[in-house]
């Protein structure tokens, strides 16, 4: 009987180890996707940061485990550590968007 219980416990441990590996791989892929999106555009970076902040808030509201909060915060901080070229490109894009927003709208043409 004890041997059967030990064998079942070992089986359960192996299953949990496999699930943990799958979860860690999923998290790694998600982080890589967020970083890739953030590098493409300042708008995407801002959207990714906002989504992560929202997820952090939701996790805190539902009293998620601290590890969950840590993972979300780690991903958010990772977005802030993009290469210098990407930061410069984002700053340029923001300035261009602000300049375009400041332009007067053309007068409507009456045909």
Secondary structure, 3 states (H helix, E strand, C coil): CHHHHHHHHHHHHHHHHHHHHHHHHHHHHHHHHHHHHHHHCHHHHHHHHHHHHHHHHHHHHCCCCHHHHHHHHHHHHHHHCCCHHHHHHHHHHHHHHHHHHHCCCCCCCCC
